[in-house]
Amino acid sequence: MDRKAIIIIIITVGVMLGWNKLYYGPLAEKDRKAFEEMKQKQAEAEKAKLASATPVPGSTTPTQPGTTPAGTTAATTGTPRTNPPPAPAPANSEPEQRKTLKSVPGTVEYEFTSQGGGIIRGTLLEHFKDKKNGTPVVINEFGAIPIGATTEEPGDEALLRLPWKMTVNEIEHTITFERADDARHVKLTKTFVLPREKTLSSEYSIDLDVTYENTGDQPLMMPTLFLHTGSAAPVNAAETRQYQGFDWWRDGTNNFQAVDWFSAGGILMWSHPERPVFRQNGDQIRWSAVTNQYFTTMVTILGYDGGNSEDLVKNLGVGVWAKRSDVTPEAWRNAGHLLDPAKGPLHKVDGALAVPGFALEKGAKTTKHFRIFAGPRELRRLKLLANKESDVLDYGSFLGIPTGMFSRGLLNSMNGLYALTGSYALAIVLLTICVKALLWPLQNKANNNMKKMSALQPEMKRLQEKYKAEPVKFQQEMGKVWKKAGVNPLSGCWPMFIQIPVFIGFYNMLGKAVELRHHGFWWVKDLSQPDTVAHLLGFSINPLPLLMAVTMIAQMKLSPQGGDPAQRKMMMFMPLIFIFMCYNFASALALYWTIQNLISIVQLQITKRQNKVTLVPTSA
C-alpha cells in the first residue's frame, strides 16, 4: 500500500480514538455516578411511597404528613407557603373516564383520559402507517403518560394515573380537567381547546390553558411542574433511528438527544454504561418535543394572563427530562405493525418540560398558556407557529456551513416541482438536473483541468525518476511544470467540495421530508424508506443504492487519471462510503445521487469528445 495512504489511515484511526477519549472519557465516570445516584433515589422514593400523601395537583412528590419539606420554612401570614402539610391521600377508586374528540374538520382524533388529565392517544386520520392496509398513524401509541400530564417529578407513571374530574363541552370543542387539594388550598384546572377551523397552522395544534387558583387565605408558593409531551416511537421498523429522540429549543437553538444516546457505548476504557434518563436544567427553554423520523409531539410555552413579553422570557422552561423504554415485539404487533426481521430492538422516548414555580397571592388565580402540536414535521406548517418550532427540523451544518439553508431551499424547490409534475420521483430528478446545471461550468473546468493533469503524467514520472532522492526538489520542479502548463492540481477538488454541503443538505432534507411518505415509482414503493425488494439471510436487498455505487464506479473509471496516486486510491473507497450512508436510508437519497452520477457521466463524455488538450512543452 502507498505510504501516503497508510499515513492517512493512521491519522483517521488516531482522530477516532482521540474523539472517543475526549467525548467518552469524561462521561464514563460521570454516567456511572449518575446511575448509582438514580438507583439510590429510586430506593428512597420506594420508602417514601409508604407514607401516603396528597400531592399538589399534578405533583408526584409525596411529603410526610405533619412535616415541613427540607429546604422550606413554615408558613406565616403574608409569606408564601411552600408545600404545606398535606392530608392523607384518598384511595384511587374512581374509574378511568375516556373521551374521544375529533378536531375540525376531523384531521386528528384525540382520546382524553381522566387518569393524569391529558391526551392518551392521538390518531392522525390523514397519515397512515403502511400504504397497503391504511392504518392511521397514532401519536403516543405506546405511551403510558398522557400528553399534557403535569407532575412535580417527571415520569412517575403510577402517580400520573391519579384521577381528575373531566368535563366535556362538545359545542365549544373543549375538555377540562380539575383537581383540588383542600389541605394545600390550591386548585389546578387544565383546559384543552381544539381547533374550530382547518388552517395550515392550527390543523394539528391544541391550545392548553393551565389555571392555578389559591383557595386559601395566605400566599402560596407553587412548585416547578413538569409538563409531559407523551412519547414517540417509530411508525415502522425501517425508520432511521438517528432522527428519533428528544428535542428542546433553548437560547436561540435547537438541541437534540437521539434515541441511541441512552445506549451503552464507547471504546475500551472510554466506554459508558446505559443511560437510563436524560435530565438537564437551564432557563430560556421555549419548547420541548419527542420525535420520530417524520412526526413529532411538541409542547410550547406561550405566556400567561397579565404577563408581558419580558415576563414571558422570565417564565420560559427551566429544565427538560427524557427517558427511553423498550417497545416489545408483542406490543408492536398488537398495534398493527409488521416486524421487520432485518431490524433490531425498537424503543419509545418520553419527554417533559419543566415550568417554573411562582408565588400565588391568597385568593388569586393565574393561567399559563401552552400549545401542543401533534402531527407531521412539515416545514411549511411549523414555520407558521411563530415560536421557532420549525427548528425541530434541524438540518445541521458541515464544517461550519449551515446546511439548513440548502435543505430548506431544496425542500421548497422539490415541493414546487411536485406541484407541477404530480410525482416526487420526477421532482427529485428535475431538481437534481437543476443543481447539476448550476454546477456545470465549474465541473467542466475541473474536468478539463483533470485532462491536463492526465496529459502531464509522463512528465511527472520522468521527474520522479530524476529526483527520487530529492522529494523537495521534485515538488519544486512539478510546481514549475504545473504553472507553465496552466494547471491547478487542486481545482479538481472544488466541485466535490462544493457538492458536499449540497449532498448533506439533500441527506438531511430527504431524511426528514414527511411529504415523501408513500410516494414511489417503479419498484420503489416508498421514497421515504429503503427500496427493499427481498431479504437474504436476514439482510435486506436494496437495488437503488447498489445501482448508485455502479454509477459512481463508472464515473470514476471515465474520469481522467491525474493527480496524486494516493488520493486516487482513497477515492476508490467513496462508493463503499456512499453505500454505507444510503443503503438503509430513504431511497430518495440514492435516487438523487444516482441521477447526479449519470449526469456527471454525460458531462465527462462531452468533455472527452472536445478537442484534444495541448500543453506547452515542459521537458528540458
DODOLO-969145 format. One record per residue: residue in three letters; x, y, z of N, C-alpha, C in turn. Coordinates in steps of 0.1 Angstrom, whole numbers, plus 5000, padded with zeros to 4 digits. Example, Ala and Ser with C-alpha at 12.3 -4.5 7.8 and 13.67 -1.06 7.14 Angstrom:
ALA513249435078512349555078513249675078 SER512849785071513749895071512950005079 
END
This chain:
MET500949885000500050005000500950125000 ASP500550234993501250354993501450415006 ARG502650475008502950535022502050645026 LYS501650725016500650835020499350785024 ALA498850675017497550615021497650555035 ILE498850495038498950435052498950555062 ILE499550665059499650775068498250835070 ILE497450845059496050895060495250805069 ILE495350665067494650575076494950585090 ILE496350595093496750615107496250735113 ILE496250845106495650975111494150965114 THR493450895105492050875107491750795119 VAL492450685121492250605133492650685146 GLY493650765145494050845156493050945160 VAL492451015150491351105152490151035159 MET489750915154488650845160488950815175 LEU490150765178490450735192490550855200 GLY491050965195491151085202489751145205 TRP488851135195487551185197486851105209 ASN486950965208486350885218486950915232 LYS488250945233488850985246488351115251 LEU488251215242487751345246486251345250 TYR485451265242484051265244483551165255 TYR484051045254483550945263484350935277 GLY485650975276486350965289485751045300 PRO485451175298484851255309483451205313 LEU482751145303481351105306481250975313 ALA482250885312482150745317481950755332 GLU482850815339482750825354481550905358 LYS481251005351480051085354478751005353 ASP478650925342477450845340477350735350 ARG478550675354478450575365477950635378 LYS478450745381477950815394476450855393 ALA476050905381474650935379473750815380 PHE474250705375473450585376473350535390 GLU474450545398474350505412473450595420 GLU473550725417472650825424471150795420 MET470950765408469550735404468950615411 LYS469850505412469350395420469050425434 GLN469950505440469750545454468450625456 LYS468250715446466950795447465750715445 GLN465850615436464750525434464350445447 ALA465450395454465250325467464550425477 GLU465050545478464450645487463050675484 ALA462750675470461350705466460450595470 GLU460950465469460050355473459750365488 LYS460650405496460350415510459450525513 ALA459550635505458650755507457250725503 LYS457050635494455750595489454950525500 LEU455650475510454850405521454050505529 ALA454450635529453750735536452850805526 SER451550775526450550835517450550985519 ALA450451055508450351205509449651255496 THR448851355498448151415486449151515480 PRO449551495468450451595461449751725457 VAL450551825454450051935447449351885435 PRO448251935431447551885419448551875407 GLY448651745402449651725392451051695397 SER451251695410452551675415452751535419 THR454051485419454351345422455251335434 THR455551445441456451435452455751425465 PRO455751305471455051285484455751345496 THR455051395506455551455517454951395530 GLN455851375540455351305552454251405559 PRO453151345563452151435569452651495582 GLY452351625583452751695595454151745595 THR454851735584456251785584456451895574 THR457551965575457952065565459052015557 PRO458852015544459951955535461252025537 ALA462351955534463652005536463852125526 GLY464552235531464752345523463652445523 THR462552425531461452525532461352565547 THR460552675548460252725562458752715564 ALA458352715577456952705580456252835575 ALA454952825571454252945565453853035576 THR453953165573453453275582452653365574 THR451853445581450953535574451753635565 GLY451353645553452053745544453253685537 THR453653565540454753495534454353375526 PRO454753365513454353245506454653115512 ARG453753025512453952895518454552805507 THR455452715511455952615502455652475507 ASN454752405499454452265503453952255517 PRO452752315521452252295534451852155537 PRO451752115550451451975553450151925546 PRO450251815539449051765532448251675541 ALA447051645537446151555543446451415537 PRO446051305544446251175538445551165524 ALA446151095515445551085502444350985502 PRO443351025495442150925494442550815485 ALA441950705486442150585478441750615463 ASN442550575454442250605440441350495435 SER440050515438439050415435438150465423 GLU438350585419437550635408437850565395 PRO436950525387437250455374437750555364 GLU438550515355439050595345437950635335 GLN437950765331437050805321437850845309 ARG437350805297437950845284436950905275 LYS437451005267436551075258437351095245 THR436751075234437351095221436651215214 LEU437551305210437051425202437851435189 LYS437151475179437851505166438051655164 SER439251685159439551825156438751855143 VAL438451985142437652025130438652045119 PRO438451995107437351915102437651765103 GLY438251715114438451575115439851525111 THR440851615112442151575109442851485119 VAL442551505132443051425142441951385152 GLU442051265157441151215167441851195180 TYR441551285190442251285203441451195213 GLU442151115220441551045231442051095244 PHE441151145252441551205265441251105277 THR442051115287441851025299441851115311 SER441051065321440951135334442051095343 GLN442750995340443950945348445151025343 GLY445551125350446651215345446151335338 GLY444951335334444351455328445051505316 GLY444951425305445651465292445251375281 ILE446051385270445751315258446551185258 ILE445851075259446550945259446850895245 ARG446050925235446350895221445951005212 GLY446651015201446151105190446251025177 THR445151015170445150935157445151035146 LEU446151035137446251125126445551055114 LEU444351105111443451045102443851055087 GLU444751145084445251165070446651115068 HIS447251045078448550985077448450845081 PHE449150755073449050605075450350545078 LYS450350435086451550365090452150295077 ASP451150235070451550155058450650185047 LYS451250195035450450235023449350125020 LYS449649995023448749885019447549885028 ASN447749875041446549845050445849975054 GLY446450095052445750215055445450245070 THR446250185079446050205094446650345097 PRO445950435104446350565107447550565116 VAL448450665115449550695124448950735138 VAL449550685149449050715162450150785170 ILE449850905175450750975184450650925198 ASN451750905204451850845218451350705218 GLU451650635208451050505206451350405217 PHE452550405222453050315232453250385245 GLY452850505246453050585258452050555269 ALA452550555282451650535294451350675300 ILE452150775296452050905302451250995292 PRO450151055297449351135287450051265283 ILE449851315271450351445267449651545275 GLY450351635281449751745289449651705304 ALA450151585308450151555322451151635329 THR450851675342451751765350452151685363 THR453451695366453951635378455151715383 GLU455351705396456551775402457851705399 GLU457851575398458951495394458451415381 PRO459251425371458751365358458851215358 GLY457851155350457951015347457450915356 ASP456850955367456250855377454850815372 GLU454850705364453550665358452450635368 ALA452850585379451750545389451050675394 LEU451850775398451150895403450550975391 LEU451050955379450451025368449050975365 ARG448650855371447350805369446350855379 LEU446750945388445751005397444651065390 PRO443351045395442151095388441951245388 TRP441451295377441051435375439551435372 LYS438851535376437451555371437451605357 MET436751535348436751565334435451625330 THR435451735323434251795318434451825303 VAL433451785295433551795281432451895276 ASN432951985267432052075261432152065245 GLU431351975239431551945225431152065217 ILE430252155222429952275214431052365213 GLU431752395224432952485224434252415220 HIS434152285218435252205214436352205225 THR435952195237436952205248436752085257 ILE437852045265437751945275438551995287 THR437951995299438552055311438751945321 PHE439951955328440351865339440551945351 GLU440051905363440151975375440651885386 ARG441551935395441951855406442251955418 ALA441751935430441952025441442551955452 ASP443352035460443951985472443552075484 ASP442552035491441952125502442952145513 ALA443852055516444852075526445852185522 ARG446152185509447152285504446452415500 HIS445152405499444352525494444752565480 VAL444852475471445152505458444352425448 LYS443952475437443152405427443852425413 LEU443952325406444652325393443552285382 THR443452365372442552335361443252345348 LYS443052235340443652225327442552225316 THR442652315307441552325296442252305282 PHE441852205275442352175262441352235252 VAL441852315243440952385233441352335219 LEU440452255213440652205200440352315189 PRO441052305177440852405167439352405162 ARG438852515159437452525154437452525138 GLU438552555132438552555117439952505112 LYS439952465100441152405094441952505088 THR443152525094444152615088445452545088 LEU446452585080447752525079448452525093 SER448252625101448952635113448252565125 SER446952565124446152505136445752365134 GLU445952305122445352175119445752065129 TYR447052075134447551965143447852025157 SER447252145160447552215172446452215182 ILE446752205195445752225206446252325215 ASP445352425219445752515230445452455243 LEU446452475253446252425266446452535276 ASP445452565284445452665294445552595308 VAL446552625316446652565329446452675340 THR445352665347445052775357445352725371 TYR446052805378446452785392445552875401 GLU444852825411444052905420444352885434 ASN444752985441444952975456443652995463 THR443052885469441852895475441952925490 GLY443152945495443452975509443453125512 ASP443853155525443753295530445153345531 GLN446253285525447553335526448353295513 PRO449353365510450153345498450653195498 LEU450853145485451253015483452353015472 MET453352925475454452915465454252785457 MET453952805444453752695436455052635431 PRO455252505432456452435428456652435413 THR457852405409458152375394457352245390 LEU456652255379455952135374456452095361 PHE456551965358456951915345455651885337 LEU455651945325454551925315455051825305 HIS454351705304454851595296454351605282 THR455251555273455051555259454451425254 GLY454351325262454051195258455251125252 SER455151025244456250955239456250945223 ALA457450925218457550895203458250765201 ALA457650685192458150565187458150555172 PRO458950465166458850465151457550425146 VAL457250485134455950445128456150315121 ASN457350285116457550145111459050115114 ALA459349985113460649935117461849985109 ALA461550035097462550075087463050215089 GLU462450285099462750425101464250445105 THR464850555102466150585106466250635120 ARG466950555129467050585143467650725146 GLN468550775138469250895141468251015143 TYR467051005137466151115138465051095149 GLN465150985156464250965168464851005180 GLY464151085189464751125201463951235208 PHE464651315215464051425223464751565219 ASP463851655215464351795211463851895222 TRP464652005223464252115230464952245225 TRP464252355225464752485220465152575232 ARG466352615232466952695243467952795238 ASP467752915242468853015240469153025225 GLY468153025217468353055203468652935194 THR468652815199469052705191468352575195 ASN468152485185467552355188468652265194 ASN468252175203469052075209468351945207 PHE469151835205468651705202469451595209 GLN468651505215469251385221468651265215 ALA469451195206468951085198468650965207 VAL467850875202467450755210468650675214 ASP469650665205470850585208471750645219 TRP471550775222472350835233472150755246 PHE471050695248470750625261471450485261 SER471950435250472650305250474050315256 ALA474450205261475850185265476750195252 GLY477950255253478750265242480150305245 GLY480950345235482250395237483250285233 ILE484550305236485650215233486450185245 LEU486650065249487550025260487350105272 MET488450175277488250255290487450375288 TRP487150415276486250535274484850495272 SER484450375275483050335274482250385285 HIS480950395283480050435293478850345295 PRO478250335307477150245308475850295302 GLU474850215302473550265297473050385305 ARG472550485298472050595305470550585306 PRO470050565318468550545320467650665316 VAL468150785320467350905317468251015313 PHE467651115307468351245304467651355311 ARG468451435318467851545325468851665325 GLN468251785322469151905322468352025326 ASN469052105335468452225339468952345331 GLY468152445330468552565322467352645319 ASP467552785318466452875316466252895301 GLN465352975297465053015283464652905274 ILE464052795280463552685271462152715267 ARG462052735254460752775248459852655245 TRP460352545241459552425238460452305239 SER459752185241460352055241459451965232 ALA460151865227459351775218459951635218 VAL459151535215459651395212459351375197 THR460251315190460151295176460551155171 ASN459951115160460451005153460951065139 GLN461150985129461651045117460751145110 TYR459451125111458551215104457451285112 PHE457351255125456251305133456851355146 THR456051445152456551505165455351535174 THR455651535187454651595197455451695204 MET454951825204455751935209454852015218 VAL455452065230454852155239455552285239 THR454852395236455452525236454852615246 ILE455652695253455252785263454852915256 LEU453652965257453153085250453153205259 GLY452753195272452753305281451753285292 TYR451353385299450353375309449553505311 ASP448453495318447553605319448253715327 GLY448153845322448653955329450153975326 GLY450853895319452253905316452553975303 ASN453754035302454154095290455354015284 SER455954065274457053985267458153965276 GLU458554065285459654045294459253935305 ASP458053935309457653835319457653695312 LEU457353685300457353555293458753495293 VAL459753585290461153535289461453485303 LYS461053555314461453505327460753375331 ASN459553345324458753225327458853115317 LEU459853125309460153005300460552885307 GLY460752775301461052655308462452655314 VAL462552585325463752585333464452445334 GLY463952355326464652225326463852125316 VAL464552015313463951915304464351775310 TRP463551685306463651545310463251455299 ALA463951335297463651235287464051105292 LYS463351005287463550865291463250775280 ARG464150665278463950575267463450445273 SER462450375267461950245271461750155259 ASP461750025261461649935251460149925245 VAL460049895233458749855227458949715223 THR458149625230458349485228457749435215 PRO458249325209457649275196456149255197 GLU455749205209454249175211453449305210 ALA453949415217453249535217453249595203 TRP454349575196454549625182453449565173 ARG453349425174452449355165451049385169 ASN450749395182449349415187448849555182 ALA449849645179449449785174449249785159 GLY449349665153449149655138450349685130 HIS451549675136452749695128453249555123 LEU454049565113454849445108456249455113 LEU456749345119458049345125459049305114 ASP459949405111460949385100462049295106 PRO462249175100463249085106464749135104 ALA464949235096466249295094466649395104 LYS465649435113465849545122466049495137 GLY466749575145466949535159465849585168 PRO466149605181465049635190464549775188 LEU463249795191462649925190462449995203 HIS462350125203462250195216461250315214 LYS460750365225460050485226460750585235 VAL460550715233461250815241460150905246 ASP460050915260459151005267459951135270 GLY459251245271459851375274458951465282 ALA459551565288458851665297459551795297 LEU458851905299459352035300459052095314 ALA460052145321459952205334459452345333 VAL458252375339457652505340457952565354 PRO458552685355459052735367457852765377 GLY458152745390457252775401457152925402 PHE456152975410455953115412455053135425 ALA455053255430454253295442452853325437 LEU451853275445450453305441449753365454 GLU449353485452448753555464447453485468 LYS447053515480445853455486444553495478 GLY443753395475442553415467442753445452 ALA444053445448444353475434444453355425 LYS444353385412444553275402445253335390 THR446053245384446753285372446653165362 THR446653205349446553105338447853105330 LYS448452995328449552985318449152915305 HIS449652965294449152925281450252845274 PHE449852735268450752645261450052605248 ARG450852555239450352495227450952355225 ILE450152265222450552125218450452105204 PHE451552065197451552035183451751885182 ALA450851805176451051665175450751625160 GLY451751615152451551595138452851575130 PRO452751595117453851575108454851685109 ARG456151655107457151755108457351825094 GLU456351905091456351975078456852125080 LEU457852155072458452295073457452405071 ARG456652395061455652495058454652525069 ARG454352415076453352425087454052475100 LEU455152425103455852455116456352605115 LYS456652655103457152795103456052895107 LEU454752855105453652945109453352955124 LEU453952865131453752865146454452975153 ALA455453035147456053155152456853145165 ASN457153035170457953015182459252925179 LYS459752935167460952865163460652715163 GLU459352675162459052525162459652465149 SER459852535139460452475127461852425129 ASP462552475140463852435142463952285147 VAL462752225149462752085152463252005140 LEU463152065128463752015116465152065115 ASP466052015124467352065125468152005113 TYR468652085104469252035092470852045093 GLY471352085105472752065108473652165100 SER474952125100475952205094477052115089 PHE477952175080479152095076480252195076 LEU481352165084482552245085482152395088 GLY481152415096480752545100479752615090 ILE479452545079478552595069477152545073 PRO476152635076474852585079474152525067 THR474052395067473352335055471852345056 GLY471352405067469952425067469352515056 MET470252615052469752695041469652615028 PHE470552525026470452435014469252345015 SER469052285027467952185029466552255027 ARG466452375033465152445031464952485017 GLY465952535010465752574996465452454988 LEU466152334990465952214982464552164985 LEU464052164998462752115001461652204994 ASN461752334995460752424988460752394973 SER461952384968462052354953461452224949 MET461752124957461151984955459651994955 ASN459052054966457652064967457052144955 GLY457752254951457252324939457252244927 LEU458252164924458352084913457251974913 TYR457051924926455951824927454551874924 ALA454352004928453052064924452852074909 LEU454052084902453952094887453851964880 THR454451864886454551724880453651624886 GLY453351634898452551534905453251414909 SER454651414908455451294911456651344919 TYR456951294931458051334938459351274932 ALA459251154926460451094920460851184908 LEU459951224900460251314889460751454894 ALA460151494905460551624911462051614916 ILE462451504921463851484926464751484914 VAL464351414903465151404891465351554885 LEU464251624884464351764878465151854887 LEU465051834901465851914910467351884909 THR467651754907469051714905469651774893 ILE468851774882469251834869469551984871 CYS468652054878468852194881470152224889 VAL470352144899471552164907472852134899 LYS472852034891473952004882474152104872 ALA473052164867473252274857473952394863 LEU473652424875474252534882475752514884 LEU476152384886477552344889478252304876 TRP477552304865478152254852479452334848 PRO479452464848480652534844481852504853 LEU481652504866482752474875483252324873 GLN482252234871482652094869483352074856 ASN482952154846483552144832484952194833 LYS485252294840486552354842487452244849 ALA486852184859487652084867487951964858 ASN487051924849487251814840488451844831 ASN488351964825489452004816490852004823 ASN490752054836492052054844492551914846 MET491651824849492051684851492651624838 LYS492051664827492651614814494051664812 LYS494351784816495651844815496651764825 MET496051744837496851664847497251524842 SER496251464835496451334829497551334818 ALA497551444810498551454800499951484805 LEU499951534817501251564824501851434831 GLN501151324831501651214838503051164833 PRO503351164820504751124816505751214822 GLU505451344821506451434827506651414842 MET505551394849505651364863506551244866 LYS506351134858507151014861508551044858 ARG508851124847510251154844510951224855 LEU510251324861510751404872510951324885 GLN509951224887510051134899511351054898 GLU511651004886512850924884514151014886 LYS514051134881515251224881515551264895 TYR514451294903514651354916514151254927 LYS514151124925513651034935514351044949 ALA515551094949516251104962516151244967 GLU515451334960515251474964513751514963 PRO512951464972511551494972511151644971 VAL511951724979511651864979511851924965 LYS513051884959513351934945512251884935 PHE511751764937510751714928509451804929 GLN509051834941507851924943508052064936 GLN509352114938509552244932509552234917 GLU510152134911510052114896508652094891 MET507952014898506551984894505652114895 GLY505952194905505252324906505552414894 LYS506752414889507152484876506352434864 VAL506352294864505552234853504152274853 TRP503452264864502052294866501852444862 LYS502752534866502552674863502652704849 LYS503652634842503952654828502752604819 ALA502152494824501052424817499752494820 GLY499752584830498452644834497452544841 VAL498052464850497352354857497352384872 ASN496152374878496052384892495652244898 PRO496552174905496352034909495152024919 LEU494752144925493652134935492352174929 SER492352224917491052264911490052154909 GLY490552034907489551924906488851884919 CYS489351944930488651914943487552004946 TRP487552124939486552224943485052174940 PRO484852124928483452074925482951974936 MET483851884940483451784950483251854964 PHE484051954967483952024980482652104980 ILE482352164969481052244968479852154969 GLN479952034963478851944963478551874976 ILE479551874985479351814998478351885007 PRO478352015008477252085016475852055009 VAL475852054995474652024988474151884991 PHE475151794991474751654994474251635009 ILE474951705018474451705032473151765033 GLY472851875026471551935026470551845021 PHE470851775009469851675004469651565015 TYR470751515021470751405030469751435042 ASN469951555048469051595059467651625055 MET467551685043466151725039465351595035 LEU465951505027465251385023464951295034 GLY465851295044465651205056464551255065 LYS464151375064463051425073461851475065 ALA461851465052460751515044459551415045 VAL458551455054457351365055456551365042 GLU456751465034455951475021456251355012 LEU457451285014457751175005457151045009 ARG456551035021455950915026454850865016 HIS455050735013454050665004454050704989 HIS455050784986455250824972456450734966 GLY456150674955457250584949457250594934 PHE457950494928458050484913458650344910 TRP458250294900458750154895458650064907 TRP459850004911459849904922459949974936 VAL460250104936460350174949458950214954 LYS458550144965457250164970457150294978 ASP458150334984458150454993459450524993 LEU459550644988460750724987461350765000 SER460550755011460950785024461650675031 GLN461650555025462150435031463150365021 PRO463950275026464850195017463950115007 ASP464450094995463750024984463949874985 THR463649824997463949674999462949594990 VAL463549494983462749414975462749264980 ALA463649234989463749094994464749105006 HIS464748985013465748965024466448835021 LEU467748845024468648725022469548705034 LEU469248595041470048565054469948685064 GLY468748745064468548855074468948985069 PHE469548995057469949125051468949165040 SER468649295040467749355030468449375017 ILE467749345006468349364993467749504988 ASN468549604986468149734982468849774969 PRO468149764958468749774945469349924942 LEU468550024946468950154942470250204947 PRO470650174960472050214964473050134957 LEU472750014953473749934945473949994931 LEU472850034925472850104912473650234914 MET473450304925474250424927475750404928 ALA476150294935477550254935478150224922 VAL477350154913477850114900478050244892 THR477150344893477350464885478550544890 MET478750534903479950604909481250544904 ILE481250414903482450344898482650384883 ALA481550384876481650414861482150554859 GLN481650644868482150784867483650804870 MET484050724880485550734884486350674873 LYS485850564866486650504855486750594843 LEU485750674841485750764829486550894832 SER486750924845487451054848488951044844 PRO489451154839490951154836491751114848 GLN492751034847493550984858494751074859 GLY494651164869495751254871495851284886 GLY496851364890497051394904497751294912 ASP497651304925498351214935497751074934 PRO498650974932498150834932497450794945 ALA497950844957497450804970495950864971 GLN495750984965494451034965493450954957 ARG493950904945493150824936492750694943 LYS493750634951493350514958492350534969 MET492450644976491450674986490150704980 MET490050764968488850794962488050664958 MET488850554956488150434953487250374964 PHE487450434976486650394988485350464988 MET485150574980484050654980482750574978 PRO482650484968481450404966481050334978 LEU481950274986481650204998481150295008 ILE481750415010481250515019479750555016 PHE479550575003478150625000477150515001 ILE477550384999476650275001476350265016 PHE477350285024477150285039476150385043 MET476250505037475350615041473950605036 CYS473850545024472550545017471750415018 TYR472450305022471850175020470450155027 ASN470450195040469250175047468550315050 PHE468850415041468350545043467150555033 ALA466550675033465450705024465950685010 SER465250605002465650574988465750694979 ALA465050804984465150934976466550984975 LEU467350954985468751004985469550924975 ALA469350794974470050714964469650754950 LEU468350784949467850834936468550964932 TYR468651054941469351184938470751164933 TRP471551084941472951064938473150984926 THR472250884923472350814910472150904898 ILE471150984899470951074888472051174886 GLN472651224897473751324895474951244890 ASN475151124893476251044888476051024872 LEU474850994868474650984854474851114846 ILE474451224852474651354846476151374845 SER476951344855478351364855479051274845 ILE478551154843479051064832478851134818 VAL477651184816477351254803478351374802 GLN478551444812479451564811480851524808 LEU481251414814482651364812482751314797 GLN481751254792481751214778481851334768 ILE481151444772481151564764482551624764 THR483151624776484551684778485551594770 LYS485351464771486251374764486251394749 ARG485151434743485051454729485451584724 GLN485751674733486251804730487651794724 ASN488151904718489451904712490451854722 LYS491451784717492551724725493351834731 VAL493651814744494351914752495751924747 THR496252044744497652074741498352154752 LEU499552104755500252164766501552234761 VAL501952334768503252394765504352294768 PRO505352274759506352174762507052214775 THR507252114784507852144797509152074799 SER509551974791510751904793511951994789 ALA513051974796514252044793514951994780 
END
